[in-house]
Amino acid sequence: MRAWTTADSAELYGFSSWGRDFLSVAENGNVCVQPNGEGGPWCDLKQLVEDLDRRGIHPPVLLRFPDLLQQRVDTLVQAFGKAFQEYGFQGAFRGVYPIKVNQQRHIVEDLVKFFGPHHMGLEAGSKPELLVVLALLNDPDALIICNGYKDHEYIVTALLAQKLGRYPIIVIEKPGEVEDIIAVARKWDLRPHLGIRSKLASRGSGLWESSAGDSAKFGLTVEEIVHTIDRLKEAGLLDCVELLHFHIGSQVTDIRSFKNALKEAGRMFVELHQMGANLQYFDVGGGLAVDYDGSQTNFHSSANYSVQEYAYDVVAAVHAACTEKGVPHPSIITESGRALVAHHAILVCEVLGVHLHPGDDEEENGVELRDDDPDILRELNEVAKNVSRKNYQEAWHDALEDREEILNRFNLGLLDIRQRAKGEHLFWRACRAIDRVTRGLPYVPDELGGLRRVLADTYFCNFSVFQSVPDSWAVGQLFPVAPIHRLRYEDDHIVFLEVTMRPGERENLRSRGVVAGSAEVPRDFVVQQLRGLPGAPHAGTLAQSRDRQARARAHAQWLRRGDRTRARGGARELPAGGRQRDRA
């Protein structure tokens, strides 16, 4: 069998799929971040975490890479530029970032800086967000898209922003907003920039599918759009309607959902233009998905399309609808949020402790049967010793039967606690022998499909999920998880348990020798993948793992030393939200 390499680890954890070109594994087994993609400058995550530790900054820590933001902005702009050239499209690309996706000031400021050459803008979904946008965006050519619920003060603030040299577009999403906009515009003698949000019949796909369609909270029905157009025409403001907007949900996983919506919205656009609206912008809203698991499927945490395919489909649909009716090509607006910022942040956490599953085959750490031990233990020991490809399923049935018999005898007082403990160890030894045999088989019976998950070792980590990745527990968002060092070695079967600790609990664990040691401790002390559980970044068949007994001995020696230094592992965050398949 050939030696394990860093390329095997990169494939195992799927760095090239969900990590795109931003993550790689160096020859020393450490994960490197490449903000500008392959061939660009890189940063060794392990060395970075060690440097932070020397400064007194301990995991869990959230690392952000602003250069990744710029790379994502450039990717989106270049994708639409290529599509415009391909279709001979005459409009421009005017993307905006919805600040509700991530409102941290340094992130929004970085995006505004990167938006500058492309005159991209920001989207506000509330009055406080609008105030933030007005304070940060100083490009008169950049658009400010005003979405969300709009009370009188919101509308006044948005309209008065025109006097500051900004370009706010108030998107009408409720029929009641129309009269307020007309009244404020007359009071301040302003010609507002208006948009209309259409509540399309087409729906998105994924977790947020229900946020679109007839049950959507925002948007005007076709009848309400007609009434709005008539009212604005009566008020002399029809020429102020510059934008058509729709949104079919966040994290749209299936490109066909976009195609259906674009076809319907394209027809809506040309019809409104023919009714006299001065439409200049076609706003496709958000929904551009992030492939969190790298599977490139329509699973709710993936996407079956690329950014380039998305751009092609948007441009093709708008081009076809406008060309057919002789309508001038509009500028295209996207409100992509997670697609811009999800890749730029990484959560690094430490492994606090480990529980190795029993059942090692080494005699040194195994069980010794005595002459007075009952025959049922000897029978189970023989089952564990003689597992093969020919009898593994029979051995599984025998082991289950023997374990049940041991439990019954214990309950009846026929076995003492030490004898039952031997029986448990022998049962798990048999299970591990069966697992080793079935790993290389093309077909495994259903009754053994979950065996590897049962045999997994348990690692206790502090991911700080309630603060650092709240989407994980709040809406079931999936995030890839992988180690950040020691990737030169073959992995094993691991399960993670989140440990959320109160202040002082971590130091208490260290004082009792529970927290893992330095980088020289066994492989177990590195954060490893959640194989076989929701959250695993990659699934596949592994070759036989390293000598488990050596790991157990080293673990026991380390615990006796009471080493208080920490071993670190790493977890990859794409907040913004792949499918975890249990193939093991």
N, C-alpha and C positions, 0 to 999 in steps of 0.2 A: 504494500500500500504506500502511495507517495506521501511525502510530508505535507502537512498543512501549511498554507501560505496566506499572506495578507490578502491576496486576490480572492481566495476562498472566503475569507471573512467579509470582504466587501460585497461579494455576491450573496452570502448568507444573510447579511443585514439589509441588503437592498439599497446601499448608498447611491448606486448609479441610477436607481429608479425614483424613489421619493426624494433623494438628496440631489437629484439632477447633477449638474457639474459643480456644485458648490462644496461637496464633501468628497474626500478621498482618504485612503489609508496609506500612510508612509511606510517605508521599509522597516522602521523600528516598531511598527504595530500601533502607532498613535493615529488618531483621527485628525485630519487637517481640514481647515475651512479655506476655500478658495473663492473669495467674493466676486472675482471677475471671471470665474470659470476656469476650465482646464488651461494650464500654461501660465496663469497669472500669479500674482503674489499669494502666499499661503501663510496660515497661522496654525501652529501646533497646539491643539486644545489642551493636551495634557500639560505641556510646559506653561501655557497661559494660566491654568488652574493652580499649578504649583506656585507660580509667581504671585497670584492673588493670595494664596494661603500664607506666603511669607509676609505679606502686607497685613495679615490679620483678617482677610476676607474669606470666610469659609463657606462651603456649599451648604444648602442649595443656593446657587447664584444664577442669575439670568444674564446671558451674554448677548449683546446686540452688535450687529455688523452693518453699519450704515451703507457701506459700499454695495451690499446686497440689495438695498433699496434702489440704488441707482441702476443696478443691473436689471432689476425687474421693470423699472420705468422704461429703460432703453429697449428691453425685449418687447414690451407692449407697443411702443411707438414704432419700432422697426417692423413689427408684424403688420400693423395697419398700413404703414408706408409701402410695404411690399404688395399688399392686397390692392391698394389704390393704383399702383403701377400696373399690376396684372390686369385689372378690369378697366383701366382708363378712367378711374373715378375722379371727378372734378372737385369734390369737397375736401375738407381738411379733417384731421383728427384732433379732437379737443377733449381729452380725458379729464375726469375729475376724481378726487379721492374723498370718499365719505369718512369724515373724521371720527364718526361713531365707532368705526372698526377698531381703531386704536387712537385714543385721544392724548397720548403722552406728548408733551410739547416738543421734546427734542426730535421725535419721529416725524411729527407734522412739519416742523421747521426744516428738517432734512429733505423731506419730500418736496416742499415748496422750492427749496434751492435746486433740486434736480428737475423740477417742473419748468424752471425758468426758460430754457432754450426752446421748449415745446409749447409754451403758453398754456400749460395745463392748469386746472383750477381745483377748487374744493367744493364739497357738498355739505350742506348743513341740514340736519333733520330736526332742529329745535332752535328756539331763540338763544339759549346760551351758546350753542354751537355756532350760530351765526355771528355772535359777538367775537368768538375766538377766530373765526375765519376772517372777519373784517380787520382784526388786529394783526394777523399773520400774512395775509395775502395782499401784496402791493403792486401786482401786475395789472394794469388797466385792460390788457387783452385777455386775461384769464377769467374764466367764467366762475360765478358763484351760483350754484344750483340750490335753490331754497325749497326743500321738501319738508314733509312732516306736517303735523298739526299747526295751524297758523291762527293765532289770536290777533287782536287789533295791534298790539305792540309789535308783534313779529312783523306784520305787514308794513307798519310805519318804519321800522328799523331797516327792512330790506329796501324799501323805496328810497329812503333818505341816503342809503349807501351810494346811490347814483350821484349824489352831490359831492361825494368824496372821491369820485373818479373810478369807482368800482363798477363791475358789470353783473349785478344780481339778476337772476331769472327766477321769478316767483312761479312755481309750478302749482297750478290749481288742481287740488286733489279732492275737494269737497265742494258741493254746490254752494254752500253758505259763504264760501270765501269770496265769491265773485262780487257781491255788493260792497263788501268791505274794501276790496281792492279799488273798485270804481270810486268810492267815496274818498279814500285817502289820496288817490291820484289827482282827483279834482281839487282837493284842499291844498295840496302842495304844488299844483300845476306841473305835474310830471307825466311823461309818457313812459309807462312801466314796460319792462321786458317780461313777457308772460310766457308760460308754458302750460300744457295740458297733459295730465297723466291719465292714460287710458287703462281701464280695467279690462284687460283682454280676456277672452274666453280660454285662450291657451294657458296651460299651466306648466310649471317647471318640473323638476325631478329631484329626488333626494329628501333629506330631512325637512326642508322648508318648502316642500311642494304646496302645502296648504296655505301659504301666505299669498298665493296668486289665485287667479280665477274669480268666480262669482263671490267667494267668501272673503276676498281680500279686504283689508281695513281701509286702504287708500286707493284712490283712482275713481274716475268717472265712468259710468256706463255709457253706452252709445247714445241712449236717449238724453242723458245729462250733458254729454258733450255737445249735442246739437243745440240744446237749450242754452248752454254757455256761449256757444258761438253766436247765437242770435242775440243774446243779451249784450255781449261785448260789441257786436256790430251796431246795436241800438245806441250804445254809449259812445260810439266813435273810437273804440279801442281795438277793433278787430285786427288792425295792422300791427298791433303790439304783440300778437300771438306769434312767437318765434320758434317755439319748441314743442315737439311731441315726445312724451316720455312714457315708458312702460317698465315694469319690473316683474319678473316671473319667479323671484325667490333667490335666496342665497345658495351658494354651492350647488349650482345646477350640474348634475353629473352626466346627463345625456345630451349630446349635441342636437339630437332630433327635437328636443324641447325648444331650443333656441330657433331652429329652422321653422318650426310651426308658428312660434310667436312672431318671428321676423316677417313671415309672409302676411300674417294678419295685420301687424303694425304698419307694414309697407303700404297696404291698401288704405289703412286709416290715414296715413300721412298724405297721400295724393288726393284723397277725398277732401280733407281739410284745406289743402292748398287750393283746390278748385272752388271751395266755399268762400275763399277770399282771405284766408289766414296767411300771414307773411312768414311762413315757416322757413327757418334757416338751419335748424338743428334737429337731429334725429338722435334721441337719447335712449340707448338700449338698456339703461339701468345696470345693476350689478349681476352677480351670479356666476362670473367667471371662476371656475372651480380650481381647487388645489388638489393634486393627486397625492394624498397623504400616505397611501400604502404602496404606491408605485405599480399598482395592478393595471392601470389604464382601462378600467371598466366603469360601468355605471353604478357601482356600489356607492353608498351614500358618503363615503370618505375618499372617493376617487373621482376620476373624470375620464371619459372615453374619447377625449379630444385634446389637442394641443392649443396653445395660444395662437399659433399661426392658422390652424384650421378654424378656430373661432373667428379670427379676423376675416378670413376669406368668406365665411358664411354670412357675416354681418354685411360686408361690402357688397357681396353678390346679391343679397336680397334687396338692399336699398337701391342698388344700381338698376336691377331689373324692374322694380316697381316704378321708379322715377322715369326711366328711359321709355317705358311703355306708354306713359301718359304725357311725356314731354315736360316733366317737372324738373327744374334745376336741381342738381345734386346738392344735398345739404352737407353740413359738417356733421361728423359722427361723434357722439359723446358716449363714453363708457363710465360707469361708476364702480369700477373694480376696486375692492378694498383688500380682501384677504389675498388675492393674487399678487398684490404689490408688497404686502408686509409680512406674510406668513413665514417666509423662508429666512428672514433676517435675524431671528432670535433662537437661542439654544439654552435650554435649562440643564444645568449640570448639578447632579446631586451625588451624595455619598451613600455607600452601602454601610448600614449601621450594624448589621449582624447577619448570620446565615444559619439555617437549619438544614443539615444534610439528611437526606432520606435514608433510612436503614436499609440493609440488605446487601452489603458488600460481600464479595466472595472470598476475600483473603481470610485465611485461618486466624491470623494474628488478631483481627478485629471481629472475627466471626463468633460462632458458638461452639462449645465443646460438649458433645453428648456423653453422658456418663452411663455406666452399666444399668443403673436403676431408673433411667429415663424411660418413659412409656414408648411402646412401639409406634404410636402415631407420629412422634417426633422423628423417629428413624425413617419412617415411610416418607414423610415430607422432605427429609434431607435427601433421600434417594431421588425424589422427584426433581429437586433443585439441581442435583448433580448431573442428571441424565437428559436434560432438555436438548432436543435436536430439531432439525427442519422436518423430520418425519413425524415427531410426536408432540410438537409444541402445543397444539390445541388440546390434546389429551392431557398433557402436563398441566395446562391451565385449569382444566376441569378437576383434575386430581388435587391440585393445590387449593382450590376453592373448597372442595369437599373436606380436605384435611383441616383447613383453617376453621371451618364451621364445627367440625368434630372437636377440635381443641377448645373452642369457646364453650361448647356444651359441657365438656368434661370439667372445665374450670368452674362454670356456674353450678355444677353438681358437687363441687368440692373434691373431684378426683384428680385435679392437677393443681399444683401450687402456683404462685405468681411468677417464680423464676422459670418454671417449665412453660408457662404461657408466654413469657417474654421470649424464650428460645423459639417457640412455635411462630411467633410473629416475625422474628428475624428470618427464619427459614422460609416463611411464606414470601417475604419481600425479596429474598435471594432468588427464589424460583421465578418471581415476576421479572426481575432484572435479567435473568437468563433467557426467559421467553422474549423479552424486549430486544435483547441483542440478536436473537435469531430472526425475529420478524422485521428488523430494520432493512435488511437487504432483499426482502421478498417483494415481488411485483403486486401481490394481493395479500391483504391482511383481513381476516374475518372481522365483522362489525363488532363482535363482543370484545375484541382486543384493540379496537380503534382508539380508545381513550387511555390505554395503559401508560403510555409515556407521560401523559399529563399527571396521572396519579403518582408516578415515580419521581416527579420533579423535585429538585431541592428548592427551598424557600429562602428568598433574600429579603431582608427588611431594609427599606429605603425611605428617606424623607424627601418626597417629591414636592412637598409644600403645595399640594394641588389646590387647596382652597384659596391660596393667594397667587401662585404663579401660573397655574393652568386650570382656572375655575371652570372653563368650558368642558373639561373632562368629566366632572361630576354633575354639572348643571344641565347640560344638554347632550351628554354622551359623546362629545367630540373625541375623535380618535387621534392619538399622536404617536408617531414612530419612536421607538426606544432602542438604543444601542450603546455598547461600551465605547469609551473614548481612548482606551489604550489596551496593551497586551493582546492585540488582534493577530499576533503571529501564531497564536495557539488555537487549537481546536476547541470549539464550544461544547457545552453540555446542555442538559435539559433543565431549565430554570423557570421558577414562578416568582413574581414579585408581590410583596405586600406593602402597601403604603402605610407609613407610620407618621402621623401628624402629632407632633410633640409640643407640649407647653414649654415656656422658657425654663431653662435649667435642666430639662429632662435629658437632653443630649449629653451634657457634661456628667450627669449621674450615670448614664450608660457607660461612658468612657471610664469613669472611676471604678466601675465593676468589671472592666475588661471585656465589655460586650461589643464595643465598636471595633470595626475592622482596622487592620494595621496598615503599614506603608505599602509602597508599590512592589516590594519584594515578597509580599505574602502570596499565598496560592491564588490561582486564577479565579477562584470562587469569589474573591473580594472585589472583583470588578463588576460593575453593573452589566448585566447580560440581558438577552432578549426575553420577552414574555412569550416564549414558545408555547403554542397550544392554547393561549388565552386571548380574549379580545385585547388588542393593543400590540400584538406581535408585529414587528415591522416586516418580517419575512418568514415564509414557511417553506420547508424543504426537507429532504432526507439527509440526515447526518451520518457520517461514518462512526465507527466505535469511538467512544470518548476516551480521554486519558485515564490513567490508573486512578480510580476513585479512592482506593485505600491510601495511596500516598497523600492525596488531598486531605483525607480525614485525619491522618497522623499529623500533618503539618498544621491543620486547623486546631487540633487538640494541644499541640505544643505552643501554638501562638496564644491560645486562651490561657494556658498556664503562665506564660510570661507576663500577661496583663499589659501587653503593648498598648499604649494610648494614642499612637499616631493613627492617622486616618488613611483608608484606601478610598480612592475616588472612582466613581463611574460617571457616565454621561448619559443624558437623555435628550433626544432631539425634539424641540417644540416647533410647528407649522401652523402657529395659531391660525392663525387663522389660519383644524381641523384638521393608513390605508386599510383596506379590508384585511382583517386578521383571519386567516383560514387555518383551521386545525388539521393539517395533513399528517402530522407526526403519528 
